[in-house]
Each structure stands twice: as structure tokens, then as C-alpha cells.
Amino acid sequence: MDGAELALMDKYFGKIIEYIVYKFGYNIDLEEEYDELLQFIYKRIVKAWFDGKPPSLDDLEAKLKSMRRKRSKLEVVLSYLVSIYAKRNGTIYLKKYGDRRDERYYW
């Protein structure tokens, strides 16, 4: 895997990944961990969509384009992958002031 695959991932999924991280408040620092997160998602996608074999750039781009058209399904898949990545950091969600769902984890 080189920079070209990550550039394609960023081009087609970058905004959606940022939206998911901020929407759900995942404990991920995008400034420091963004490339590592993209690599994690890339490896999982290649394993699922291409049977673990590295795709050509054209095949990868075609698949990314087709998946981006199905935004609601893509958000679910990416949210799942981001949550798995966030588990590595310990607490999955950042605590928000007044957010009651996290109280059971911090008491």
C-alpha cells in the first residue's frame, strides 16, 4: 500500500469519516491519527471487498465511487470501522458536558 490508495480513500471517504468522528464523539484525534485510521479502514475494506488481495487503483476507485452513492449504508459501515479503531484508545466516546449516556462509564 502506498500513498495513492490513501489519497483515494481520503478523496471519497474523508469528509464522511470526519463527520462520523465528530457526530458520535469518538475518542480519535484526527490531526494525529488520520493517516493511521485511513490505513486501518483500507485494510478492512480490501479484506472484505477484494478477498484480501490488493486491488488496482482503477478497481479501488470504482468501488469507492459506487459505495459513496449508497451514503446511508456507507455511514453505517464506516461508523462500525471507526468504532473498532476507537476501541484501541480505551474509552470509545469523548465525554460531553451534560451527556447522560456516558455517566455509567465514568462513575
Long-range contacts (C-beta under 8 A, 24 or more apart in sequence): 1-39, 1-42, 1-43, 1-54, 4-57, 5-42, 5-57, 5-60, 6-35, 6-38, 6-39, 6-42, 8-57, 8-60, 8-61, 8-64, 9-38, 9-41, 9-42, 9-64, 10-38, 11-64, 12-61, 12-64, 12-65, 12-67, 12-68, 13-38, 13-41, 13-64, 13-68, 13-74, 13-78, 16-68, 16-71, 16-74, 16-75, 16-78, 17-41, 17-78, 17-82, 20-75, 20-78, 20-79, 20-82, 21-82, 24-79, 24-82, 24-83, 24-93, 25-93, 25-94, 25-96, 25-99, 26-82, 26-83, 26-86, 26-92, 26-93, 26-94, 27-86, 27-89, 27-90, 27-91, 27-92, 27-93, 27-94, 28-82, 28-85, 28-86, 28-89, 37-82, 37-85, 40-81, 40-84, 40-85, 41-78, 41-81, 41-82, 41-85, 44-81
